[in-house]
Amino acid sequence: MSLVIDYDDGTYSYQDYWRGRVYEHRAELLALRSLLQPRHTGWMADLGCGFGRLTPAYLDQGRPVVFVDYSLKLLGQAMDRCGPPVEGRQYVAANLNYLPFRPASITTALLIRVMHHLPSYDRVLREVSRVAQDEWIIDIPQKRHARAQLRGLSRGQWRTLREPAPINLSRQPPAIFLNYQADVIVHRLAQLDWSVRRMLSVSNLRSAWLKDHVSADRLVALEGYLQPRLASIRFGPNLWYALSRGFSTRQPDWDNLIACPQCLGQLQLLDSANIVCATCGHRFSYHNGIWDLRWPRPRLPG
């Protein structure tokens, strides 16, 4: 069994997963709009973009965006939502452990709904730190939110909640769906020279009863009031952080932004479908508008 959800599996639809979660979706759009700094104009990388669910929060800013995901299927769905690749809009299939971007080439990085799937997160944090310049929005699913603490008290699990190790909430091990001790992640980010500019508590009203009895509009209006006010007590199941470190911004063109994920060498298009690294010679592909720069190379079926 795969350790994470296989989003390219034809039997699984991530879009269907979100159709019954209108409140959660709108709460996350609210948080992202609140945290992003519109003054930035350089490249934004939506890392783990999925089918482009969060694009309504930032596409109207007119910034160049690169959509990044490991799943070709989800990138195709993101393209259906946002349009084909043009100058200032690109689609890249990549392994977040080996990002195909040059150092400090991305002005703003988004890492939303990704930490759940990272059993070894440190490599990804270091990779994002390598490519991101000044702004990073990260969502940390926390294991010590208010409802979890109440359950922990009633079930005698208080010590587990206080331990630094993440917990796996998946009901089908060895699949993973991890929640973290948020302070542990923030401490590691500080070691990587990131400082917290703002923090929000998100999805504070996630309750089946509330969603059945209160309209989504009212829940979202109350959510907007609560997100900054409940952050200090870490109330909700997700903590969103806006991080910064004050690097000077550059706006490289696309050819100077992407790089070989294996050695960071210059990539060259051999023809309309094939890419080669001028340094190490590894070959990649471009098809259906997607730069397939996954490394290590995925095994092909059969």
Sequence and secondary structure as in RCSB ss.txt:
>XXXX:A:sequence
MSLVIDYDDGTYSYQDYWRGRVYEHRAELLALRSLLQPRHTGWMADLGCGFGRLTPAYLDQGRPVVFVDYSLKLL
GQAMDRCGPPVEGRQYVAANLNYLPFRPASITTALLIRVMHHLPSYDRVLREVSRVAQDEWIIDIPQKRHARAQL
RGLSRGQWRTLREPAPINLSRQPPAIFLNYQADVIVHRLAQLDWSVRRMLSVSNLRSAWLKDHVSADRLVALEGY
LQPRLASIRFGPNLWYALSRGFSTRQPDWDNLIACPQCLGQLQLLDSANIVCATCGHRFSYHNGIWDLRWPRPRL
PG
>XXXX:A:secstr
  SS  TT TT  HHHHHHT HHHHHHHHHHHHHH  TT  S EEEET TTTTTGGGTGGG   EEEEES HHHH
HHHHHHH S BTTEEEEE  TTS  B TT EEEEEE S GGG SS HHHHHHHHHHEEEEEEEEEEBTT HHHHH
HHHHHT HHHHHSSS EE  SSTTS  EEB HHHHHHHHHHTT EEEEEEEE TT  HHHHHHS HHHHHHHHHH
HHHHSTTTT SSEEEEEEE         GGGTB  TTT   EEESSSSEEEETTT  EEEEETTEEE  SS    
  
